[in-house]
Amino acid sequence: MTNRQLVARVNNQLRLLSKDSYINDRAILRTAQNTSESYLSKRARNRQLFRQDNLYNTITCVEFKEVNTYECDIVEFKTCNKLMRSKKKMPKLVYSRYGSSIKEVTSIDGSVDFKPSTISQYRRDSKRQQIGKHNFFYSENDYIWLPDSEMESGRVYLLTIDLYDLNEISECSDKCKSAWDYDFIVPSDLLEQVIRETVQQLSTTIQIVEDENPNMDSNIKSQTV
């Protein structure tokens, strides 16, 4: 189901509750995405998301730039020989106690892969040679960080609720696709529940407007939402 189709379904159900009220399409999508994100975060905490590969997407051609370690705000990285950071911020991710919803970072040809880790784990690994045996990436301040790496471009495998922003990050993607035509990200078994909860949340907004403005017509009401 695309974002456009989901918003249309929610709109239809809201009109059944109050045909004279109006809620902006973006507000509907934002509410639905927040609801879906809450469920995704719960599944991430239970380590269930990694089994739902259909929710993950690959960003191709993500560019990285070298960062001066002395100027880096992340104290732990100041001792790196070389530090690379994604040029652009990542799209909105799903977080849990296990970290972000970025599953893997690889070189363009897949010959080099980086596994997820956390700053706290980096801090605990006091022996630098121990870290050097593996390639790790770190998601911090909305960027991807690659300590002791020289990779200038790569592929990122992740889960995000905003596929439009994901598409904008890639240097190789089509920039002409409308945000409304991207898939709405939600586990298939939770789609109907997310729609119901979205309608429920927004219907409360409609009820508040009607209670506060009992004598207004629909045009005046829509301006107050």
The 8 nearest C-alpha neighbors of each residue, nearest first, counted from 0:
[[1, 182, 183, 4, 5, 2, 3, 181],
 [2, 0, 182, 183, 4, 3, 181, 180],
 [1, 3, 179, 183, 5, 4, 182, 181],
 [4, 2, 179, 1, 6, 5, 7, 180],
 [5, 3, 7, 1, 6, 2, 0, 8],
 [4, 6, 2, 8, 7, 3, 1, 9],
 [5, 7, 9, 3, 8, 4, 10, 28],
 [8, 6, 10, 4, 5, 9, 11, 3],
 [9, 7, 11, 5, 10, 6, 4, 12],
 [8, 10, 6, 12, 11, 7, 198, 13],
 [11, 9, 7, 13, 8, 12, 6, 14],
 [12, 10, 8, 14, 9, 13, 7, 15],
 [11, 13, 15, 9, 14, 10, 8, 16],
 [12, 14, 10, 16, 15, 11, 9, 17],
 [15, 13, 18, 17, 11, 16, 12, 10],
 [16, 14, 12, 13, 17, 18, 11, 10],
 [15, 17, 13, 14, 18, 12, 202, 205],
 [18, 16, 14, 19, 15, 20, 13, 205],
 [17, 19, 14, 20, 15, 16, 13, 21],
 [20, 18, 217, 17, 21, 14, 216, 218],
 [21, 19, 217, 18, 17, 221, 205, 220],
 [20, 22, 221, 23, 19, 217, 220, 224],
 [23, 21, 24, 26, 224, 20, 221, 27],
 [22, 24, 26, 25, 27, 21, 224, 221],
 [25, 23, 27, 26, 28, 22, 6, 10],
 [26, 24, 28, 27, 23, 29, 30, 22],
 [25, 27, 29, 23, 24, 28, 30, 22],
 [26, 28, 24, 30, 25, 29, 31, 6],
 [27, 29, 25, 31, 30, 26, 32, 6],
 [28, 30, 26, 32, 31, 27, 25, 33],
 [31, 29, 33, 27, 28, 32, 26, 197],
 [32, 30, 34, 28, 197, 33, 29, 35],
 [33, 31, 35, 29, 34, 30, 36, 28],
 [34, 32, 36, 30, 35, 31, 29, 37],
 [33, 35, 31, 37, 32, 36, 193, 30],
 [34, 36, 32, 38, 37, 33, 185, 31],
 [35, 37, 39, 33, 34, 38, 32, 40],
 [38, 36, 40, 34, 35, 39, 33, 41],
 [39, 37, 41, 35, 40, 36, 42, 34],
 [38, 40, 36, 42, 41, 37, 43, 35],
 [39, 41, 43, 37, 38, 42, 93, 95],
 [42, 40, 38, 44, 43, 39, 37, 45],
 [43, 41, 45, 47, 39, 44, 40, 48],
 [42, 44, 46, 40, 48, 45, 41, 47],
 [45, 43, 41, 42, 95, 46, 40, 96],
 [44, 46, 42, 43, 47, 41, 48, 40],
 [47, 45, 43, 44, 48, 42, 49, 50],
 [48, 46, 42, 45, 49, 43, 50, 51],
 [49, 47, 43, 51, 50, 42, 46, 39],
 [48, 50, 51, 47, 46, 52, 43, 102],
 [49, 51, 48, 52, 47, 46, 53, 54],
 [52, 50, 48, 53, 49, 54, 47, 55],
 [51, 53, 54, 55, 50, 49, 48, 56],
 [54, 52, 51, 55, 56, 186, 50, 158],
 [55, 53, 52, 51, 158, 184, 56, 186],
 [54, 56, 158, 157, 52, 53, 156, 57],
 [57, 55, 157, 156, 158, 58, 54, 53],
 [56, 58, 156, 155, 59, 157, 154, 55],
 [59, 57, 155, 154, 169, 156, 56, 61],
 [58, 60, 154, 169, 61, 57, 171, 155],
 [59, 61, 170, 169, 153, 154, 171, 152],
 [62, 60, 153, 152, 169, 59, 154, 170],
 [61, 63, 152, 151, 86, 85, 60, 153],
 [64, 62, 85, 151, 84, 86, 152, 83],
 [63, 65, 83, 84, 86, 151, 85, 66],
 [64, 66, 83, 82, 84, 67, 63, 81],
 [67, 65, 82, 83, 68, 64, 84, 71],
 [66, 68, 70, 69, 71, 65, 82, 81],
 [67, 69, 77, 71, 70, 66, 76, 82],
 [70, 68, 67, 71, 77, 78, 72, 66],
 [69, 71, 68, 67, 72, 66, 77, 73],
 [70, 72, 68, 73, 69, 67, 77, 66],
 [73, 71, 74, 70, 69, 76, 77, 68],
 [74, 72, 71, 75, 76, 77, 139, 68],
 [73, 75, 76, 77, 72, 71, 78, 68],
 [76, 74, 73, 77, 122, 78, 118, 121],
 [77, 75, 78, 79, 74, 73, 68, 146],
 [78, 76, 68, 74, 79, 75, 69, 71],
 [77, 79, 76, 80, 75, 68, 74, 69],
 [80, 78, 81, 76, 77, 147, 146, 82],
 [79, 81, 147, 78, 82, 146, 68, 77],
 [82, 80, 147, 79, 148, 146, 83, 149],
 [81, 83, 146, 147, 66, 65, 145, 148],
 [84, 82, 65, 145, 64, 66, 144, 63],
 [85, 83, 144, 63, 64, 143, 145, 86],
 [84, 86, 63, 143, 87, 142, 62, 64],
 [87, 85, 63, 62, 64, 84, 88, 61],
 [88, 86, 85, 168, 89, 142, 62, 61],
 [87, 89, 142, 141, 90, 86, 85, 168],
 [88, 90, 141, 142, 87, 91, 168, 165],
 [91, 89, 164, 165, 92, 159, 88, 161],
 [90, 92, 159, 161, 89, 160, 93, 164],
 [93, 91, 159, 100, 90, 99, 94, 158],
 [92, 94, 100, 99, 40, 159, 36, 39],
 [95, 93, 99, 98, 40, 100, 92, 96],
 [94, 96, 97, 44, 98, 43, 40, 99],
 [95, 97, 98, 44, 94, 43, 99, 40],
 [96, 98, 95, 99, 44, 94, 43, 117],
 [99, 97, 95, 96, 94, 117, 100, 116],
 [98, 100, 94, 101, 93, 92, 95, 138],
 [99, 101, 93, 158, 157, 92, 102, 94],
 [102, 100, 157, 99, 103, 156, 158, 155],
 [103, 101, 157, 156, 100, 115, 104, 114],
 [102, 104, 156, 114, 101, 155, 113, 115],
 [103, 105, 155, 113, 154, 112, 156, 114],
 [106, 104, 112, 154, 109, 111, 153, 113],
 [105, 107, 153, 109, 111, 108, 154, 110],
 [108, 106, 153, 109, 154, 105, 152, 60],
 [107, 109, 106, 110, 105, 111, 153, 154],
 [110, 108, 106, 105, 111, 107, 112, 154],
 [109, 111, 108, 106, 112, 105, 107, 113],
 [112, 110, 106, 109, 105, 113, 108, 134],
 [111, 113, 105, 104, 106, 109, 110, 114],
 [114, 112, 135, 134, 104, 136, 105, 103],
 [113, 115, 135, 103, 136, 134, 116, 112],
 [116, 114, 136, 135, 137, 103, 102, 113],
 [115, 117, 137, 135, 136, 114, 120, 118],
 [118, 116, 120, 119, 137, 121, 98, 115],
 [117, 119, 121, 120, 122, 137, 116, 75],
 [120, 118, 122, 121, 117, 123, 116, 124],
 [119, 121, 123, 117, 122, 118, 124, 116],
 [122, 120, 118, 124, 119, 123, 117, 116],
 [121, 123, 119, 120, 124, 118, 125, 75],
 [124, 122, 120, 121, 125, 119, 118, 126],
 [125, 123, 121, 122, 126, 120, 130, 127],
 [124, 126, 123, 127, 122, 121, 129, 130],
 [125, 127, 129, 128, 124, 130, 123, 131],
 [126, 128, 130, 129, 125, 131, 124, 132],
 [129, 127, 131, 130, 126, 132, 125, 124],
 [128, 130, 127, 131, 126, 132, 124, 133],
 [131, 129, 127, 128, 132, 133, 124, 126],
 [130, 132, 128, 133, 129, 127, 134, 147],
 [133, 131, 130, 129, 128, 134, 127, 135],
 [132, 134, 131, 130, 135, 113, 129, 114],
 [133, 135, 113, 114, 112, 131, 136, 132],
 [136, 134, 113, 114, 115, 116, 133, 137],
 [135, 137, 145, 115, 144, 113, 114, 116],
 [138, 136, 144, 116, 143, 117, 139, 115],
 [139, 137, 143, 142, 144, 141, 99, 136],
 [138, 140, 141, 142, 137, 143, 144, 118],
 [139, 141, 142, 138, 88, 143, 89, 73],
 [142, 140, 88, 139, 89, 138, 143, 90],
 [143, 141, 88, 140, 139, 138, 85, 89],
 [142, 144, 138, 85, 84, 137, 139, 136],
 [143, 145, 84, 137, 136, 83, 138, 146],
 [144, 146, 83, 136, 148, 82, 84, 147],
 [147, 145, 82, 148, 79, 81, 144, 83],
 [148, 146, 81, 82, 80, 79, 145, 149],
 [147, 149, 146, 145, 150, 81, 82, 83],
 [148, 150, 151, 83, 147, 81, 82, 65],
 [149, 151, 148, 152, 63, 106, 153, 83],
 [152, 150, 63, 62, 64, 149, 153, 83],
 [153, 151, 62, 61, 63, 150, 60, 106],
 [152, 154, 106, 107, 61, 60, 105, 62],
 [153, 155, 59, 105, 58, 107, 104, 60],
 [154, 156, 104, 58, 57, 103, 157, 105],
 [157, 155, 57, 103, 102, 56, 101, 104],
 [158, 156, 101, 55, 102, 56, 100, 155],
 [157, 159, 55, 100, 56, 54, 101, 92],
 [160, 158, 92, 161, 91, 90, 157, 93],
 [159, 161, 184, 162, 32, 91, 158, 36],
 [162, 160, 159, 163, 164, 91, 165, 90],
 [161, 163, 165, 164, 166, 181, 160, 159],
 [162, 164, 166, 178, 165, 161, 167, 181],
 [165, 163, 167, 166, 90, 162, 161, 168],
 [166, 164, 162, 163, 167, 90, 168, 161],
 [165, 167, 163, 164, 168, 169, 162, 172],
 [166, 168, 164, 165, 169, 163, 174, 172],
 [169, 167, 165, 166, 87, 170, 164, 61],
 [170, 168, 61, 171, 60, 59, 167, 172],
 [169, 171, 60, 172, 61, 168, 59, 62],
 [172, 170, 169, 60, 59, 173, 61, 168],
 [173, 171, 169, 170, 166, 174, 167, 59],
 [172, 174, 175, 176, 171, 166, 167, 169],
 [173, 175, 176, 172, 167, 166, 177, 163],
 [176, 174, 173, 177, 172, 178, 167, 166],
 [177, 175, 174, 178, 173, 180, 181, 163],
 [178, 176, 179, 180, 175, 181, 163, 174],
 [177, 179, 163, 180, 181, 176, 2, 162],
 [180, 178, 3, 2, 177, 181, 1, 182],
 [181, 179, 177, 178, 1, 2, 3, 182],
 [182, 180, 1, 179, 178, 2, 162, 183],
 [183, 181, 1, 0, 2, 184, 180, 162],
 [182, 184, 2, 1, 0, 185, 181, 160],
 [185, 183, 160, 182, 54, 186, 35, 159],
 [184, 186, 35, 187, 190, 183, 189, 54],
 [187, 185, 189, 188, 190, 184, 54, 39],
 [188, 186, 190, 189, 185, 191, 184, 54],
 [187, 189, 186, 190, 191, 192, 185, 193],
 [190, 188, 192, 186, 187, 191, 193, 185],
 [191, 189, 193, 187, 192, 188, 185, 194],
 [192, 190, 194, 193, 189, 195, 188, 187],
 [191, 193, 195, 189, 194, 190, 196, 188],
 [192, 194, 196, 190, 191, 195, 197, 189],
 [195, 193, 197, 191, 192, 196, 198, 190],
 [196, 194, 192, 198, 197, 193, 199, 191],
 [197, 195, 199, 193, 198, 194, 200, 192],
 [196, 198, 194, 200, 199, 31, 195, 193],
 [199, 197, 195, 201, 196, 200, 202, 9],
 [198, 200, 196, 202, 197, 201, 195, 203],
 [201, 199, 197, 203, 198, 202, 196, 204],
 [202, 200, 204, 203, 198, 199, 197, 205],
 [201, 203, 205, 199, 204, 200, 198, 206],
 [202, 204, 206, 201, 205, 200, 207, 199],
 [205, 203, 201, 207, 202, 206, 208, 200],
 [204, 206, 202, 208, 203, 207, 209, 201],
 [205, 207, 203, 209, 204, 208, 210, 202],
 [206, 208, 210, 204, 205, 209, 211, 203],
 [209, 207, 211, 205, 206, 210, 212, 204],
 [208, 210, 206, 212, 213, 207, 211, 205],
 [211, 209, 207, 208, 212, 213, 206, 205],
 [210, 212, 208, 209, 207, 213, 206, 214],
 [211, 213, 209, 215, 214, 210, 208, 220],
 [214, 212, 209, 210, 215, 211, 208, 216],
 [213, 215, 212, 216, 209, 211, 210, 220],
 [216, 214, 212, 213, 219, 220, 217, 218],
 [215, 217, 219, 218, 220, 214, 19, 213],
 [218, 216, 220, 19, 219, 20, 221, 215],
 [219, 217, 221, 220, 216, 222, 215, 20],
 [218, 220, 222, 221, 217, 216, 215, 223],
 [219, 221, 217, 223, 222, 218, 215, 216],
 [222, 220, 218, 21, 223, 224, 219, 217],
 [221, 223, 219, 220, 224, 218, 217, 21],
 [222, 224, 220, 221, 219, 208, 218, 212],
 [223, 221, 222, 220, 22, 208, 21, 204]]
